[in-house]
């Protein structure tokens, strides 16, 4: 599955369960590890875990196995590695603390904001 298709499936899975503040960052020029990062917030630790689980379920239904899943135990931050796309689902306080948008972009205003629930 191509990166754009992975991105679309992951975004739809996040939107389906009402993820908050979804952002998409093209990091292809900054790292060789992945091409796209998707960052989303959940409203509770249970919501964070459900969002990440839904991404994994939807990706698997499209015949793709995630390369890795980290952080499912604490559910403050779950990372789903899909190869060309890495999905970060975080509690708002954790997201604010690590501020990945600022870390991965020169101009956070230029990144693609998908939703502002």
C-alpha positions as CSV (number, residue, x, y, z in Angstrom):
1,X,0.0,0.0,0.0
2,X,1.4,3.4,-0.9
3,X,2.0,6.2,1.6
4,X,-1.0,8.3,0.6
5,X,-3.3,5.3,0.9
6,X,-1.9,4.4,4.3
7,X,-2.4,8.0,5.4
8,X,-6.0,8.1,4.2
9,X,-6.9,4.8,5.9
10,X,-5.3,6.0,9.2
11,X,-7.1,9.4,9.0
12,X,-10.5,7.8,8.3
13,X,-9.9,5.4,11.3
14,X,-9.1,8.4,13.6
15,X,-12.0,10.5,12.3
16,X,-14.4,7.5,12.7
17,X,-13.8,7.5,16.5
18,X,-13.8,11.3,16.8
19,X,-10.1,12.0,17.3
20,X,-9.3,15.6,18.3
21,X,-7.0,18.0,16.6
22,X,-5.6,15.8,13.9
23,X,-2.5,17.0,12.2
24,X,-0.5,15.6,9.2
25,X,3.1,16.5,8.8
26,X,5.2,15.6,5.8
27,X,8.6,14.6,7.3
28,X,10.1,13.0,4.1
29,X,12.7,15.8,3.8
30,X,13.7,15.6,7.4
31,X,14.1,11.8,8.1
32,X,14.5,8.6,6.3
33,X,12.5,6.7,8.9
34,X,9.0,7.7,7.6
35,X,7.4,10.0,5.1
36,X,4.3,11.2,7.1
37,X,3.5,11.7,10.7
38,X,-0.1,11.9,11.8
39,X,-0.7,13.3,15.3
40,X,-4.1,13.2,17.0
41,X,-5.5,13.6,20.5
42,X,-7.9,11.5,22.5
43,X,-10.1,12.8,25.3
44,X,-9.2,10.0,27.8
45,X,-6.7,7.2,28.0
46,X,-9.4,4.8,27.0
47,X,-10.1,7.0,23.9
48,X,-6.4,7.1,23.0
49,X,-6.2,3.3,23.1
50,X,-9.4,2.9,21.1
51,X,-8.2,5.4,18.4
52,X,-4.9,3.5,18.0
53,X,-6.7,0.1,18.0
54,X,-9.0,1.4,15.3
55,X,-6.1,2.5,13.1
56,X,-4.5,-1.0,13.5
57,X,-7.8,-2.7,12.7
58,X,-8.5,-0.6,9.6
59,X,-5.0,-1.0,8.3
60,X,-5.1,-4.8,8.8
61,X,-8.5,-4.9,6.9
62,X,-6.6,-3.3,4.0
63,X,-4.0,-6.1,4.1
64,X,-1.2,-4.2,5.8
65,X,0.4,-5.3,9.1
66,X,1.7,-2.5,11.3
67,X,5.5,-2.7,11.7
68,X,5.1,-1.9,15.4
69,X,2.8,-0.5,18.1
70,X,4.3,1.2,21.2
71,X,2.7,2.6,24.4
72,X,-0.5,0.7,24.4
73,X,-0.1,-0.1,28.1
74,X,-0.2,3.4,29.5
75,X,-2.4,4.9,26.8
76,X,-1.0,8.4,27.4
77,X,0.7,8.1,24.0
78,X,0.4,5.3,21.5
79,X,2.6,5.1,18.4
80,X,1.5,3.0,15.4
81,X,4.3,2.5,12.9
82,X,2.9,1.8,9.4
83,X,6.3,2.3,7.6
84,X,5.6,5.3,5.4
85,X,3.2,6.7,8.0
86,X,3.7,6.9,11.7
87,X,0.6,7.7,13.8
88,X,0.9,9.3,17.2
89,X,-2.3,9.3,19.4
90,X,-1.8,11.2,22.6
91,X,-3.5,12.7,25.6
92,X,-3.6,16.5,25.2
93,X,-1.2,17.2,28.1
94,X,1.3,14.7,26.7
95,X,1.0,16.2,23.2
96,X,1.5,19.7,24.6
97,X,4.5,18.6,26.6
98,X,6.3,16.8,23.7
99,X,5.1,19.3,21.0
100,X,6.0,17.1,18.1
101,X,4.5,19.6,15.6
102,X,7.1,22.2,16.6
103,X,9.9,19.6,16.6
104,X,9.1,18.2,13.1
105,X,8.3,21.5,11.3
106,X,9.9,24.8,10.8
107,X,6.6,26.5,10.4
108,X,3.8,24.7,12.4
109,X,1.2,26.9,10.7
110,X,2.1,25.3,7.3
111,X,1.2,21.8,8.3
112,X,-2.1,20.2,7.3
113,X,-4.7,20.4,10.1
114,X,-7.3,17.8,9.4
115,X,-9.7,18.5,12.2
116,X,-10.2,20.8,15.2
117,X,-12.9,18.9,17.1
